[in-house]
Every structure is written in C-alpha cells, then in structure tokens.
C-alpha cells in the first residue's frame, strides 16, 4: 500500500509540487502590446475630450446666434406719448442732437397696398449725421446697406405706441474697428439723448 502524502513522504510531496507548472513572466512583445493599448486608450480619452469641447463650443455659438443675438439686435421702448406725438417728438429731438431727419415714412400710406389692412400702424423716422457717415463709409462702404439710422414707431395690439431701433452697441461689437467705435459710442449715446423723455421703459435687454 502506498503511503499517504499527507504523512510527510518527501518524495510524494516533491512529485505534487512538480505537477504545478510555474507561471512564466509575460514576454517583451506582450508587455509592449499592453503598453501600446494603454497609450491608445489615453489618446482616445484625450481626443474625446477635445472633440467634446469643440462640439460644446459650436453648440454654444449656434445658440447665441440663433436665440440670444436676435433678441438683442432690436431695442424696443414704450412711448410716453401717442402715436403721432411720438413721431413728431422724434422729428423735433433729432436736430437738437446734431442729426438731420432724412425721411419720415408711413408704411400704411403710399408704399403699402391699403387693401392689405396693415396693422399695427408703423412710421419710420430716419436720421443722418454727415460726420459719422463719412467716418463709417470711408472705412467700409458696405455699411451703407444698414443706413440710415431709423426709429420705427409702431402701435401694439393694445394701441400703445412703441419705438424700436437697432441695437448699435451689439452691431458695434460685430464690426469692431472705426465702425464699431462710431456705432458703439457716438451713435448709441446720441440715440439715448434723442429718446430722452419720449420713452417710459425698455424691452429686449
């Protein structure tokens, strides 16, 4: 009868140890492959972060141009006066601020088919200042496409008159340079003076 290895037979113990193969260390090729896989994972993680940041910036820019800017491109104020009085007050205030009234156009008369029944009433009061025109157009003649500066007097559904005007401060940031300086500082300041006591409140900011 063979002796139980548990009883301490050295030969039996040695044979049991030999039955378990020793673990061999990974080869150099395997180590290099593992390191390459780790580097690839880190690279892809870094690349994903960059792509995510770029996409986030693009989405933010799209949101600004689609939602924020349109809401800020036009400033609207409620007038303290009636419709006709508001337009007349603008015509009176514009020369006092050093500007000239270039035109007054009632969109409900002449240029619009009366059969269309255009509502609300809309009257455009346009103004010009030679000094500013010369500075802006000598810098960029294309700006003439958005000239002259115009106040739109219109009636809301409740009959209350309002004044809408292009936000020259925002436009100044878009153009920059000499054009931005004129629009953002001088024109914007003059418009505040012109509106003066005519308006009672402001919307759109």
SERO-4910 file (N, C-alpha, C, O; in steps of 0.05 Angstrom, whole numbers):
BEGIN
 pado doro    nc1    nc2    nc3   cac1   cac2   cac3    cc1    cc2    cc3    oc1    oc2    oc3
  Unk    A     17    -24      0      0      0      0     18     25      0     37     26     16
  Unk    A     12     44    -17     28     68    -19     22     86      5      0     87     15
  Unk    A     43    101     12     40    118     36     26    144     28     32    156      7
  Unk    A      8    153     45     -7    178     41     12    201     41     28    204     60
  Unk    A     11    219     21     29    242     20     26    260     44     44    275     51
  Unk    A      2    260     57     -3    276     80     14    268    104     18    284    122
  Unk    A     24    243    103     40    233    125     69    242    124     85    235    141
  Unk    A     76    258    104    102    270    103    122    256     86    146    260     90
  Unk    A    114    241     67    133    228     49    145    249     31    131    260     14
  Unk    A    172    255     33    185    276     17    182    271    -13    178    290    -28
  Unk    A    183    246    -21    182    241    -49    155    248    -61    152    259    -83
  Unk    A    134    241    -45    107    247    -54    102    277    -55     90    287    -74
  Unk    A    112    291    -35    109    320    -34    123    333    -58    112    351    -70
  Unk    A    147    324    -64    162    334    -87    147    330   -113    147    347   -130
  Unk    A    135    306   -115    121    300   -140     97    318   -144     90    326   -166
  Unk    A     83    324   -121     59    342   -123     67    370   -131     53    383   -147
  Unk    A     90    379   -121    100    405   -129    107    407   -158    103    427   -171
  Unk    A    118    385   -168    125    385   -197    101    384   -215    103    392   -238
  Unk    A     78    375   -205     54    374   -221     43    402   -227     27    405   -246
  Unk    A     51    424   -212     41    451   -216     61    467   -231     82    474   -220
  Unk    A     56    474   -257     75    488   -273     79    517   -262     60    529   -254
  Unk    A    103    527   -263    109    554   -254     99    575   -274    101    570   -299
  Unk    A     89    598   -265     80    619   -283    103    633   -295    121    643   -281
  Unk    A    103    634   -321    125    648   -336    118    678   -338     95    685   -343
  Unk    A    137    696   -335    133    725   -338    125    731   -367    134    717   -385
  Unk    A    108    752   -372    100    759   -399    124    766   -416    144    777   -407
  Unk    A    122    759   -441    144    765   -459    146    795   -464    128    810   -458
  Unk    A    168    803   -476    173    831   -482    152    841   -502    143    864   -500
  Unk    A    145    824   -521    126    832   -541     98    837   -528     84    855   -535
  Unk    A     91    819   -509     65    822   -495     65    848   -478     44    862   -478
  Unk    A     87    854   -465     88    878   -449     86    903   -467     71    922   -460
  Unk    A     99    903   -490     98    925   -508     69    928   -519     60    951   -522
  Unk    A     56    906   -525     29    907   -535     10    919   -514     -8    934   -520
  Unk    A     14    911   -489     -2    921   -467      2    951   -463    -17    966   -459
  Unk    A     27    960   -464     33    988   -461     21   1004   -484     11   1026   -480
  Unk    A     23    993   -508     11   1006   -532    -19   1010   -528    -30   1030   -536
  Unk    A    -32    989   -517    -61    990   -513    -68   1012   -492    -88   1026   -496
  Unk    A    -51   1015   -472    -56   1035   -451    -52   1063   -463    -68   1081   -459
  Unk    A    -31   1066   -480    -27   1092   -493    -49   1099   -511    -58   1122   -513
  Unk    A    -60   1079   -526    -82   1084   -544   -107   1092   -529   -121   1110   -538
  Unk    A   -112   1079   -506   -135   1087   -490   -133   1115   -480   -153   1130   -481
  Unk    A   -109   1123   -471   -105   1150   -461   -109   1170   -484   -120   1192   -481
  Unk    A    -98   1163   -508   -101   1181   -531   -130   1185   -539   -138   1207   -544
  Unk    A   -145   1163   -539   -173   1165   -546   -189   1181   -526   -207   1196   -533
  Unk    A   -182   1178   -500   -195   1193   -479   -190   1223   -483   -208   1239   -481
  Unk    A   -165   1229   -489   -157   1257   -493   -171   1268   -518   -181   1291   -518
  Unk    A   -172   1252   -539   -185   1261   -564   -215   1265   -560   -226   1284   -571
  Unk    A   -227   1248   -545   -256   1250   -539   -261   1276   -524   -281   1290   -529
  Unk    A   -243   1283   -505   -247   1308   -491   -245   1332   -509   -260   1351   -506
  Unk    A   -226   1332   -528   -223   1354   -546   -247   1357   -564   -258   1379   -568
  Unk    A   -256   1334   -575   -280   1334   -592   -304   1344   -577   -320   1360   -588
  Unk    A   -307   1335   -552   -330   1344   -536   -329   1374   -531   -350   1388   -532
  Unk    A   -305   1385   -526   -302   1414   -521   -309   1430   -546   -322   1450   -545
  Unk    A   -300   1420   -569   -305   1434   -594   -335   1434   -600   -346   1454   -608
  Unk    A   -348   1410   -597   -376   1409   -603   -392   1426   -583   -412   1439   -591
  Unk    A   -383   1427   -558   -397   1445   -539   -394   1474   -547   -414   1489   -545
  Unk    A   -371   1482   -556   -367   1510   -565   -384   1516   -589   -396   1538   -591
  Unk    A   -386   1497   -608   -402   1501   -632   -432   1504   -624   -445   1522   -635
  Unk    A   -441   1487   -606   -469   1488   -598   -475   1515   -584   -496   1527   -588
  Unk    A   -456   1523   -567   -460   1549   -553   -461   1572   -573   -478   1590   -570
  Unk    A   -443   1571   -592   -443   1593   -613   -469   1592   -628   -481   1613   -634
  Unk    A   -479   1568   -635   -504   1566   -650   -527   1577   -634   -545   1590   -644
  Unk    A   -527   1571   -608   -548   1581   -590   -548   1611   -588   -568   1624   -589
  Unk    A   -524   1622   -587   -521   1651   -585   -532   1665   -610   -548   1684   -609
  Unk    A   -524   1654   -634   -532   1667   -659   -561   1661   -665   -574   1677   -679
  Unk    A   -572   1639   -655   -600   1632   -662   -620   1644   -642   -642   1651   -650
  Unk    A   -612   1646   -617   -631   1655   -596   -624   1682   -584   -641   1700   -583
  Unk    A   -599   1684   -575   -592   1708   -559   -589   1733   -576   -601   1753   -570
  Unk    A   -573   1731   -598   -569   1755   -614   -594   1766   -627   -598   1790   -625
  Unk    A   -612   1749   -639   -636   1761   -650   -652   1777   -629   -665   1797   -636
  Unk    A   -652   1767   -604   -668   1781   -584   -655   1807   -575   -668   1825   -564
  Unk    A   -629   1810   -580   -615   1834   -572   -609   1853   -596   -599   1875   -591
  Unk    A   -615   1845   -620   -609   1862   -643   -627   1886   -644   -619   1907   -655
  Unk    A   -651   1884   -633   -670   1905   -634   -677   1913   -605   -684   1896   -589
  Unk    A   -676   1939   -600   -685   1950   -574   -713   1963   -578   -717   1977   -597
  Unk    A   -730   1957   -559   -758   1968   -561   -765   1982   -535   -761   1972   -513
  Unk    A   -776   2006   -539   -784   2023   -516   -813   2030   -518   -823   2034   -540
  Unk    A   -827   2032   -496   -854   2042   -496   -854   2072   -494   -839   2084   -478
  Unk    A   -870   2085   -510   -870   2114   -511   -889   2126   -490   -909   2113   -482
  Unk    A   -883   2149   -480   -900   2164   -461   -923   2178   -476   -942   2187   -464
  Unk    A   -919   2181   -502   -938   2197   -518   -955   2180   -536   -952   2156   -537
  Unk    A   -973   2193   -551   -989   2179   -570   -973   2173   -595   -949   2180   -597
  Unk    A   -985   2159   -614   -970   2150   -638   -960   2174   -654   -936   2176   -659
  Unk    A   -977   2192   -662   -969   2215   -678   -950   2234   -662   -931   2245   -673
  Unk    A   -956   2237   -636   -940   2254   -619   -912   2242   -616   -892   2257   -614
  Unk    A   -910   2216   -615   -883   2203   -612   -866   2209   -637   -843   2216   -635
  Unk    A   -878   2205   -661   -863   2210   -685   -855   2239   -687   -833   2246   -696
  Unk    A   -873   2257   -679   -867   2286   -680   -845   2293   -660   -828   2310   -666
  Unk    A   -845   2280   -637   -825   2286   -617   -797   2277   -627   -777   2290   -621
  Unk    A   -796   2255   -641   -771   2245   -652   -761   2265   -673   -737   2272   -673
  Unk    A   -778   2274   -690   -771   2294   -711   -760   2320   -698   -743   2333   -710
  Unk    A   -770   2326   -675   -761   2351   -661   -734   2346   -646   -717   2364   -646
  Unk    A   -731   2322   -635   -708   2317   -618   -683   2311   -635   -660   2316   -626
  Unk    A   -686   2300   -659   -664   2292   -676   -646   2316   -683   -621   2314   -680
  Unk    A   -657   2338   -693   -639   2361   -699   -625   2373   -674   -603   2382   -676
  Unk    A   -639   2371   -651   -627   2382   -627   -602   2366   -618   -585   2376   -604
  Unk    A   -601   2340   -627   -578   2323   -621   -556   2325   -642   -536   2310   -640
  Unk    A   -560   2343   -661   -539   2347   -682   -542   2329   -706   -524   2328   -723
  Unk    A   -566   2317   -709   -571   2300   -732   -591   2314   -751   -603   2334   -744
  Unk    A   -595   2302   -774   -615   2312   -793   -635   2290   -798   -628   2267   -801
  Unk    A   -661   2298   -800   -682   2279   -807   -680   2275   -837   -685   2293   -853
  Unk    A   -674   2250   -845   -671   2245   -874   -697   2237   -887   -701   2242   -910
  Unk    A   -715   2224   -872   -741   2217   -883   -760   2208   -861   -752   2199   -839
  Unk    A   -786   2211   -867   -807   2201   -849   -826   2186   -867   -839   2197   -885
  Unk    A   -829   2160   -862   -845   2143   -880   -867   2129   -864   -861   2115   -844
  Unk    A   -891   2132   -872   -914   2118   -860   -919   2093   -877   -927   2095   -900
  Unk    A   -915   2070   -865   -918   2045   -880   -946   2039   -887   -952   2021   -904
  Unk    A   -965   2053   -876   -993   2048   -882  -1003   2067   -904  -1026   2066   -912
  Unk    A   -985   2083   -915   -993   2102   -936   -974   2100   -959   -950   2101   -956
  Unk    A   -984   2099   -983   -968   2100  -1007   -954   2074  -1014   -961   2061  -1033
  Unk    A   -934   2067   -998   -918   2044  -1005   -930   2017   -999   -920   1997  -1008
  Unk    A   -953   2017   -984   -966   1992   -977   -994   1992   -988  -1008   2012   -986
  Unk    A  -1002   1970  -1000  -1029   1967  -1011  -1049   1970   -988  -1050   1953   -969
  Unk    A  -1067   1990   -989  -1086   1994   -967  -1105   1971   -964  -1116   1967   -942
  Unk    A  -1109   1955   -985  -1127   1932   -983  -1115   1910   -965  -1130   1892   -957
  Unk    A  -1089   1911   -959  -1077   1891   -942  -1085   1895   -913  -1083   1877   -897
  Unk    A  -1093   1920   -907  -1101   1925   -879  -1079   1922   -859  -1081   1909   -839
  Unk    A  -1056   1934   -865  -1032   1931   -848  -1038   1942   -820  -1046   1965   -817
  Unk    A  -1034   1925   -801  -1036   1933   -773  -1013   1919   -759  -1006   1896   -765
  Unk    A  -1000   1932   -740  -1007   1958   -729   -996   1981   -746   -983   1977   -766
  Unk    A  -1002   2006   -738   -992   2029   -752   -962   2030   -748   -952   2025   -726
  Unk    A   -948   2036   -769   -918   2037   -768   -908   2062   -783   -916   2067   -805
  Unk    A   -892   2077   -769   -880   2101   -782   -850   2100   -777   -841   2097   -754
  Unk    A   -834   2103   -798   -805   2103   -796   -794   2131   -797   -800   2147   -815
  Unk    A   -778   2138   -777   -765   2164   -776   -735   2159   -778   -722   2149   -760
  Unk    A   -724   2166   -801   -696   2161   -807   -679   2186   -803   -689   2209   -807
  Unk    A   -654   2183   -795   -637   2206   -790   -609   2201   -800   -601   2178   -804
  Unk    A   -594   2222   -803   -567   2220   -814   -549   2242   -802   -558   2264   -795
  Unk    A   -524   2235   -798   -504   2255   -789   -480   2253   -806   -466   2232   -806
  Unk    A   -473   2274   -821   -453   2273   -842   -426   2265   -830   -411   2249   -843
  Unk    A   -419   2274   -807   -393   2268   -795   -390   2238   -791   -369   2226   -798
  Unk    A   -411   2225   -780   -410   2196   -775   -410   2180   -801   -396   2160   -804
  Unk    A   -427   2190   -820   -429   2176   -846   -401   2175   -860   -393   2155   -870
  Unk    A   -388   2198   -860   -362   2200   -873   -341   2181   -860   -326   2167   -874
  Unk    A   -341   2180   -833   -323   2162   -819   -328   2133   -824   -310   2117   -829
  Unk    A   -354   2126   -823   -361   2097   -826   -357   2088   -855   -345   2067   -859
  Unk    A   -367   2103   -875   -366   2094   -902   -338   2095   -914   -331   2080   -932
  Unk    A   -321   2113   -904   -293   2114   -913   -278   2089   -903   -258   2081   -914
  Unk    A   -288   2078   -881   -276   2054   -870   -287   2029   -883   -272   2010   -890
  Unk    A   -313   2028   -888   -326   2005   -900   -351   2013   -914   -372   2017   -901
  Unk    A   -351   2017   -941   -374   2026   -956   -398   2007   -954   -421   2015   -959
  Unk    A   -393   1982   -947   -415   1962   -946   -435   1969   -924   -457   1960   -924
  Unk    A   -426   1984   -904   -443   1991   -881   -467   2008   -891   -487   2010   -877
  Unk    A   -465   2019   -915   -487   2035   -926   -512   2018   -928   -534   2029   -929
  Unk    A   -509   1991   -928   -532   1974   -931   -551   1975   -907   -574   1969   -909
  Unk    A   -540   1984   -884   -557   1986   -859   -560   2015   -851   -566   2021   -828
  Unk    A   -557   2033   -869   -560   2062   -864   -584   2072   -879   -592   2060   -899
  Unk    A   -597   2094   -870   -590   2110   -847   -602   2098   -821   -617   2078   -822
  Unk    A   -594   2109   -799   -605   2101   -773   -635   2107   -773   -644   2129   -781
  Unk    A   -651   2088   -764   -680   2091   -765   -694   2083   -739   -688   2062   -727
  Unk    A   -713   2100   -731   -731   2093   -709   -757   2084   -721   -768   2097   -739
  Unk    A   -767   2061   -712   -793   2051   -721   -813   2056   -699   -812   2045   -677
  Unk    A   -833   2073   -705   -855   2079   -686   -878   2061   -694   -887   2062   -717
  Unk    A   -888   2045   -675   -910   2026   -682   -929   2023   -658   -922   2028   -635
  Unk    A   -953   2014   -664   -973   2010   -644   -975   1980   -637   -976   1963   -655
  Unk    A   -976   1975   -611   -981   1948   -602  -1011   1941   -604  -1027   1958   -611
  Unk    A  -1018   1916   -599  -1046   1908   -601  -1064   1923   -582  -1088   1927   -588
  Unk    A  -1052   1932   -560  -1069   1948   -541  -1070   1977   -548  -1081   1993   -533
  Unk    A  -1058   1984   -571  -1059   2012   -580  -1036   2030   -570  -1034   2053   -577
  Unk    A  -1020   2019   -552   -998   2035   -541   -975   2037   -561   -966   2017   -572
  Unk    A   -965   2061   -565   -942   2065   -584   -916   2056   -572   -910   2060   -549
  Unk    A   -899   2045   -589   -872   2037   -581   -852   2047   -602   -859   2054   -625
  Unk    A   -827   2048   -594   -805   2056   -611   -785   2033   -612   -775   2025   -591
  Unk    A   -778   2023   -636   -758   2003   -639   -735   2014   -655   -739   2029   -673
  Unk    A   -710   2006   -647   -687   2016   -660   -665   1994   -659   -664   1978   -640
  Unk    A   -648   1994   -679   -626   1974   -680   -608   1979   -656   -601   2001   -649
  Unk    A   -599   1957   -644   -581   1958   -621   -552   1963   -632   -538   1945   -640
  Unk    A   -545   1989   -633   -519   1996   -645   -496   1986   -628   -473   1983   -638
  Unk    A   -500   1981   -602   -478   1971   -585   -471   1943   -594   -447   1936   -595
  Unk    A   -491   1926   -599   -486   1899   -608   -473   1899   -635   -454   1884   -641
  Unk    A   -484   1916   -653   -473   1917   -680   -444   1927   -680   -427   1918   -696
  Unk    A   -437   1944   -661   -410   1954   -659   -391   1932   -652   -369   1931   -662
  Unk    A   -400   1914   -634   -382   1891   -627   -378   1872   -651   -356   1860   -653
  Unk    A   -398   1870   -668   -395   1853   -691   -375   1864   -712   -360   1850   -724
  Unk    A   -377   1891   -716   -360   1903   -736   -332   1910   -725   -312   1906   -739
  Unk    A   -331   1922   -701   -305   1930   -690   -292   1953   -705   -305   1964   -723
  Unk    A   -267   1959   -698   -252   1980   -712   -266   2007   -710   -279   2013   -691
  Unk    A   -261   2024   -731   -272   2051   -731   -303   2050   -733   -316   2067   -720
  Unk    A   -313   2031   -748   -342   2028   -749   -354   2022   -722   -374   2034   -714
  Unk    A   -342   2004   -708   -351   1997   -681   -349   2020   -662   -366   2024   -644
  Unk    A   -328   2036   -665   -325   2060   -647   -347   2080   -651   -359   2090   -632
  Unk    A   -354   2085   -676   -375   2105   -682   -402   2095   -673   -417   2109   -660
  Unk    A   -408   2070   -680   -434   2059   -674   -438   2053   -644   -459   2059   -632
  Unk    A   -417   2043   -632   -419   2034   -604   -418   2057   -584   -430   2055   -563
  Unk    A   -404   2078   -590   -402   2100   -571   -418   2125   -580   -436   2134   -565
  Unk    A   -412   2136   -603   -425   2161   -610   -454   2158   -618   -471   2172   -607
  Unk    A   -460   2139   -636   -488   2136   -645   -505   2126   -621   -527   2137   -617
  Unk    A   -496   2107   -606   -512   2097   -584   -518   2119   -563   -540   2120   -553
  Unk    A   -498   2136   -558   -502   2158   -539   -522   2178   -550   -539   2188   -535
  Unk    A   -520   2185   -575   -538   2204   -587   -567   2194   -587   -585   2209   -583
  Unk    A   -570   2168   -592   -597   2156   -592   -610   2159   -565   -634   2164   -563
  Unk    A   -594   2155   -544   -605   2158   -517   -614   2187   -512   -635   2191   -499
  Unk    A   -598   2206   -522   -606   2234   -519   -632   2240   -534   -649   2253   -524
  Unk    A   -634   2229   -558   -657   2234   -575   -682   2222   -562   -703   2235   -561
  Unk    A   -680   2198   -552   -703   2185   -540   -711   2199   -514   -735   2202   -508
  Unk    A   -692   2208   -499   -696   2225   -475   -722   2220   -461   -726   2198   -449
  Unk    A   -739   2240   -460   -764   2239   -446   -787   2226   -461   -809   2224   -451
  Unk    A   -781   2217   -485   -802   2205   -502   -810   2177   -491   -833   2170   -491
  Unk    A   -790   2162   -482   -796   2134   -474   -801   2133   -444   -793   2150   -428
  Unk    A   -815   2112   -436   -821   2107   -408   -808   2081   -398   -805   2078   -374
  Unk    A   -801   2063   -416   -790   2038   -408   -775   2025   -431   -774   2036   -453
  Unk    A   -763   2002   -426   -747   1989   -446   -752   1959   -445   -754   1947   -423
  Unk    A   -753   1947   -469   -755   1918   -471   -732   1907   -488   -720   1922   -504
  Unk    A   -727   1882   -486   -708   1869   -503   -680   1866   -492   -662   1855   -505
  Unk    A   -676   1875   -467   -650   1872   -454   -652   1852   -431   -633   1846   -417
***
